């Protein structure tokens, strides 16, 4: 006879693993795009059920880079072909 509590535990663990994996992938992608190696390593190493990736995404992620060129100047000055 199977234990229904064990089946429920397995389902809960799978759902938590999927939850953590989804947040981890997004947070690692954003930290890599922002050149934040320390955050990338911490998120990759520590399994926190999605808590660390959520904190990074919501609180510690830098704002997207601003356009640093002067108005009217082409940021990619390539010669015409």
Beta strands, then each sheet from edge to edge (+ up, - down):
end
